[in-house]
Amino acid sequence: MNQIIINARVTFRNSPIHVLEKFTIRDMSCAYEELKKHSGLDECVIIQTCNRIELFGKAKKYDVERIKKTWASLTGLNQEAFSEHLELVENKEALHHLLKLTAGLDSMVVGEEQILGQIKNSITLARNTKASGQHLNTLFDKAIRIGTRIRNSSGIGRGGISVGSMAVKLAEENIDDLKFKKILLIGTGEVSTLVAKSLQRRGYDFSITSRTLERSKAFCEAMGGKPVKFEEVLSGFEKYNILFVATTAPYFLVTHERITNAMKNNHKGMMILDLSNPRTVDEKVATIAGVKLMNLDQIAEMVEKNMTARLNKVKTIENIINEEVTVLEASMKRLDAEPLVKNVFKNIDSLRIKELQKALQMLDEKDEKKIKIIEELTKAVVESIVSTPMNNIRRASEQGDSNILETAGKLFDYKK
Ligand SMILES: NC(=O)c1ccc[n+]([C@@H]2O[C@H](COP(=O)([O-])OP(=O)(O)OC[C@H]3O[C@@H](n4cnc5c(N)ncnc54)[C@H](OP(=O)(O)O)[C@@H]3O)[C@@H](O)[C@H]2O)c1
């Protein structure tokens, strides 16, 4: 590839949740502005979920130190923090990784659906902020299509395993008689929906809260459960034995003080499952007697135990990805030829139009039908002469033959 595609990432694979959250980018618009100005990348897309913060970039040349420096400035971290946690791959490996993401193979819950939606949102935001361009837009559109196709044909996502169902299973394994316990969900987003679905399926009653009571009510209409006022919950955690916390709040909602107060009147104990990243439960609550705190790290362990059926499909999907990545790489290389090809077609077409107008003037032709025939003739002649060399240039580009591109550039007097 004339252009390099890079992927720089910090993920749950080599960073636990308390480390991962330090790399989290809080303000996406600002991040895109800074990356455009300082990273040295011509295009970039950020994928940020509870399990990963990833940067895809395109450049002719890149300097990883500049990328780290910009990322560090967005998070308040030192550049050194990246040495232990950052993975960096380029070109074919970066494309391969993106296909694993869209197919759900790199997810904590292999095959889960959420990541596909999150990637779609990421490329939409990058497009809207003009952080991505022709290369990354094409790459992401193709990767999303391929990932969807692989999911549909392999059935990897079937079977109802999700972060939500794993969290409920974790609660079941740690608490006796869950049916008789008071369960509360904090948050009405995607993850809470998954938890609620799983609770419903297993026949557990639960309450739900979110900052706006209306949202909780609407959630309950669709998912079951009982809506509770947010303020009531914050000052009355003692009513509950199990908390599932899944919000994007940028601070601790479940604080040490609130749980200490709650535990004065709660003699049955409390299990708190913080599914958020960044975490919304202060880890200090784990030191309070009778409180058991779990987070996404424990969910990851639970997932490993429950994935046998899905993991059997992984090898087949990996084989499909290996085939698809070759085709994807060829399409990306082909993009290198597009500016030249477009330029040649444009120049030749303006010459054609100029000469056509001259000829029509000399002929003093007024008959629309005849004018149309002559015009179509000029188009057909141009097309039949130019198409073959242009397709050959594209093919050479697909095969990574940059010499042909360079020579063609000289022949057609193309300046980048
Ligand atoms: N999506 C996934 O696949 C996935 C998987 C595992 C973990 N997670 C993590 O789980 C958390 C929730 O993710 P999600 O996908 O469910 O998000 P989401 O769909 O965007 O929902 C976010 C929820 O957070 C609540 N919220 C936001 N700011 C708040 C604040 N200041 N105080 C109280 N509530 C607040 C919102 O409640 P309102 O109704 O009050 O606005 C909403 O219910 C995130 O930390 C995410 O990283 C996500």
The ligand as an SDF file (V2000), in Angstrom:
LIG
                    3D

 48 52  0  0  0  0  0  0  0  0999 V2000
  -22.4880   -1.5550   25.1980 N   0  0  0  0  0  0  0  0  0  0  0  0
  -21.6890   -2.5870   25.5190 C   0  0  0  0  0  0  0  0  0  0  0  0
  -21.4750   -3.5210   24.7780 O   0  0  0  0  0  0  0  0  0  0  0  0
  -21.0630   -2.6210   26.8880 C   0  0  0  0  0  0  0  0  0  0  0  0
  -20.6000   -3.8330   27.4090 C   0  0  0  0  0  0  0  0  0  0  0  0
  -20.0590   -3.8640   28.6930 C   0  0  0  0  0  0  0  0  0  0  0  0
  -19.9800   -2.6990   29.4270 C   0  0  0  0  0  0  0  0  0  0  0  0
  -20.4010   -1.5060   28.8990 N   0  0  0  0  0  0  0  0  0  0  0  0
  -20.2990   -0.3140   29.7450 C   0  0  0  0  0  0  0  0  0  0  0  0
  -21.5600   -0.1760   30.3770 O   0  0  0  0  0  0  0  0  0  0  0  0
  -21.8680    1.2060   30.5880 C   0  0  0  0  0  0  0  0  0  0  0  0
  -23.1960    1.5250   29.9600 C   0  0  0  0  0  0  0  0  0  0  0  0
  -23.0970    1.2520   28.5810 O   0  0  0  0  0  0  0  0  0  0  0  0
  -24.3780    1.3220   27.6380 P   0  0  0  0  0  0  0  0  0  0  0  0
  -23.9240    0.8310   26.3080 O   0  0  0  0  0  0  0  0  0  0  0  0
  -25.5290    0.6880   28.3050 O   0  0  0  0  0  0  0  0  0  0  0  0
  -24.5780    2.8990   27.5750 O   0  0  0  0  0  0  0  0  0  0  0  0
  -25.8460    3.7430   27.0350 P   0  0  0  0  0  0  0  0  0  0  0  0
  -26.7300    2.8550   26.2490 O   0  0  0  0  0  0  0  0  0  0  0  0
  -25.2950    4.9780   26.4630 O   0  0  0  0  0  0  0  0  0  0  0  0
  -26.6190    4.1240   28.3930 O   0  0  0  0  0  0  0  0  0  0  0  0
  -25.9810    4.9320   29.3280 C   0  0  0  0  0  0  0  0  0  0  0  0
  -26.8030    5.0060   30.5920 C   0  0  0  0  0  0  0  0  0  0  0  0
  -26.0290    5.7850   31.5120 O   0  0  0  0  0  0  0  0  0  0  0  0
  -26.8940    6.6840   32.1870 C   0  0  0  0  0  0  0  0  0  0  0  0
  -26.1260    7.8700   32.5920 N   0  0  0  0  0  0  0  0  0  0  0  0
  -25.3030    8.6280   31.8410 C   0  0  0  0  0  0  0  0  0  0  0  0
  -24.7600    9.6090   32.5850 N   0  0  0  0  0  0  0  0  0  0  0  0
  -25.2530    9.4470   33.8420 C   0  0  0  0  0  0  0  0  0  0  0  0
  -25.0590   10.1460   35.0710 C   0  0  0  0  0  0  0  0  0  0  0  0
  -24.2640   11.2020   35.1350 N   0  0  0  0  0  0  0  0  0  0  0  0
  -25.7250    9.7050   36.1580 N   0  0  0  0  0  0  0  0  0  0  0  0
  -26.5360    8.6360   36.0810 C   0  0  0  0  0  0  0  0  0  0  0  0
  -26.7570    7.9340   34.9620 N   0  0  0  0  0  0  0  0  0  0  0  0
  -26.1240    8.3370   33.8550 C   0  0  0  0  0  0  0  0  0  0  0  0
  -27.9560    7.0180   31.1570 C   0  0  0  0  0  0  0  0  0  0  0  0
  -29.0910    7.2840   31.9200 O   0  0  0  0  0  0  0  0  0  0  0  0
  -30.1300    8.4780   31.6640 P   0  0  0  0  0  0  0  0  0  0  0  0
  -31.3530    7.7820   31.2680 O   0  0  0  0  0  0  0  0  0  0  0  0
  -30.2200    9.0670   33.0190 O   0  0  0  0  0  0  0  0  0  0  0  0
  -29.5200    9.4060   30.6330 O   0  0  0  0  0  0  0  0  0  0  0  0
  -28.1380    5.7000   30.4260 C   0  0  0  0  0  0  0  0  0  0  0  0
  -29.1220    4.9320   31.0450 O   0  0  0  0  0  0  0  0  0  0  0  0
  -20.7180    1.9870   29.9420 C   0  0  0  0  0  0  0  0  0  0  0  0
  -19.8130    2.3670   30.9530 O   0  0  0  0  0  0  0  0  0  0  0  0
  -20.0710    0.9820   29.0150 C   0  0  0  0  0  0  0  0  0  0  0  0
  -18.7030    1.2510   28.8600 O   0  0  0  0  0  0  0  0  0  0  0  0
  -20.9750   -1.4630   27.6580 C   0  0  0  0  0  0  0  0  0  0  0  0
  1  2  1  0
  2  3  2  0
  2  4  1  0
  4  5  1  0
  4 48  2  0
  5  6  2  0
  6  7  1  0
  7  8  2  0
  8  9  1  0
  8 48  1  0
  9 10  1  0
  9 46  1  0
 10 11  1  0
 11 12  1  0
 11 44  1  0
 12 13  1  0
 13 14  1  0
 14 15  2  0
 14 16  1  0
 14 17  1  0
 17 18  1  0
 18 19  2  0
 18 20  1  0
 18 21  1  0
 21 22  1  0
 22 23  1  0
 23 24  1  0
 23 42  1  0
 24 25  1  0
 25 26  1  0
 25 36  1  0
 26 27  1  0
 26 35  1  0
 27 28  2  0
 28 29  1  0
 29 30  1  0
 29 35  2  0
 30 31  1  0
 30 32  2  0
 32 33  1  0
 33 34  2  0
 34 35  1  0
 36 37  1  0
 36 42  1  0
 37 38  1  0
 38 39  2  0
 38 40  1  0
 38 41  1  0
 42 43  1  0
 44 45  1  0
 44 46  1  0
 46 47  1  0
M  CHG  2   8   1  16  -1
M  END
$$$$
